């Protein structure tokens, strides 16, 4: 684990952990699904930095299998027909290649997701709404084709695993023939799977060219409840009409659906309008975590669901934590839910949790394995116990025939069981005197200390 991440978590991260009933959480962690996170920077040079490498390594620790690599070019306003990728705000080709290579080195697959934004800060979905003649449309699509061809070539040259050909261009997608021409031109250049990232709540059901793509993509910031503090059951109920819409979409087109973006601020009321990045309400880590959990409970097992890219993870490894109200899950309860989904899957409830809630509290008690009463061991001694998924640290206490010999704390990483269902083990440096001995384990996370385990007696031979 990188030093930046360890210090960050030890000093400031207070997390909750997803605890889900066997009935609602008994799905297979299907690696064919795209368990992804959007990786973003809005300035040249940042992707090529050492900080970015560290941040990607931290992202990989969540167990994600994909990233969506964001690169943004610009046009002046919604009426402009020219796009510019030379602004200092746009990551360079070398920046993108650096991230692609680093992600592949970490075992992450890459979806390249080029965006068009407006310099006047209006939404890209308004592009084309005020065009008054065919010449404007011809000019805009010619510019867009040049823009997307550039990134299709980059994707081909650098073994990118998937390409998104457009994002939330709501004001343009009624132009079916133009988009089919764009898609065909991309396929002439790039041989991998492609998709379009439609906007939620309308565009996804109005597009008539889904058959030309490999997947239906949706930036799924669907409004959920009108409540500032909804519980899980309210959030689950709010997904029902959206699921019906997506079921129909899947049946109509027979295409798997990928959430090319979805995310929630860690602020109060984020579920009401998840797309509203200007929500300035108080920090609410619990609501963000609840929204993540509700998504997985309701969407992951749908027959049409093929993947998700959570919005978003910054190139900066210090962006996140409990004082951050932005979308990033890093250093927040939501990150622990991602780790649970990505690393544990159907065995998430193996330790007996069954209340379908998020448990924001100290970790449970550890269960010791060896050495035990049937064991006679010699130095050095390795101690083994069952991992406790929400414990960051373990304290091992060992008494031998002369009194206390070991009383040290070890991180879950040092014990080989961070975010894992593997057993923990450690071999402290202290040597025990021969004779009878006993050992215990105590758990800890930032919410407090778990209870001491029952002791295991064993004997130490010369």
C-alpha angles and dihedrals in degrees: 000000000000118000092234091057095044094052090044094053097040094050106038115005117108109176142186123208131225112249114183136176119253090243096054097036104038099114130125115254091237110202090196086072117085104248096187147162128204111243113205146185129160100198136067118254097023096097090055095054130107087241090060091051090052092047092051090050089052090049090052089055089068088069093245113157099199141036128202104219110214122210120171129202124181146227124192098246142327092286096052119107098195129080127203126202095174098083116119087241092066118086111240127240090256090051091054093045089051092055093043091053093044092048092050089048088056092049094254122138118223133225110190109217115186116195134197115213132179122244090218089062095243119134121277089229089076094063109122097013091113100037108129105186142031093251090067091052092048091050094046095050091046089054092045092050091054090048096051094040088059091056093041088058091047090050092051095046093050103040095248108185099219138004130213109210097197144355131218095329089153096160092058108040095084084074093086099171092050092051093047088054091050091049093049092049090052091050089052088060106029124045100191128092117293136194142170122237105226124193118254125249100035119357093067091062096040100055113106100190102067089116089067092059134068096231140015107243123202131183088213107201091145115173109245120183135349090234128107093208107028120171124228093265091056092049091048091052090050091059093059099086092041091052089051090053092049093046089055092047091053093047092048096051105021090223127133115245126232123190095226087187136006128153148145132217116238089241136105114279096014090138092062094066109000091181092061103101090174092069103132097183123131120289112274113179091172095059092051090050092046090053091051091049094048091051092054094044093052106030111029096075097043111122092233097049113110104161152326136226111201117217110260157002118167126225085232110087090206095059110105137034134123095305092054119095097184127107098268115112092203113129092001136102089264090064090057090054090053090049090050093050096043100041107028109024116164094009093061092111095046093116094062104265110150110154099099091229137112107258111215100184147085118312123264124257119283122241115225122224113175145049095036140157091288092054133092111185139178131214132312094048126200116206119206131192139160113274120250105215096213098044117106096183138023127206115208119201120189129180122190131182091290098047135263115003105161129037105148137138120229128186120241087246091057089050092052096241109094111146089347142111090222117115118265121238138176136174108206118207094237115104121218127224117242119269134053121349140174134200139194138185129216123194130216141185129163090275092063148275124321121222119275114263122243110272125257117215119211140155130247119216126206 
